[in-house]
């Protein structure tokens, strides 16, 4: 899925598209398998006015509309230890 398709889906779900949201989407769609903190640091490198809470909220919205799937690393690690 491209950034433009994600933006369209966000609009369909009633989200306003701000410069910060577009930047976060671009970073997420351009990087496979990033952690939330990695995404935050990549966004911060491009625009240091974007807060961590903004990044986490956007990740949650993208997860809620089915664009991304977040993996719980604690759960995966505990399964591998058994």
Secondary structure, DSSP 8 states (H G I E B T S, - for coil): --HHHHHHHHHHTT----HHHHHHHHHHHHSTT--HHHHHHHHHHH-TT--HHHHHHHHHHHHHTTS-----HHHHHHHHH-
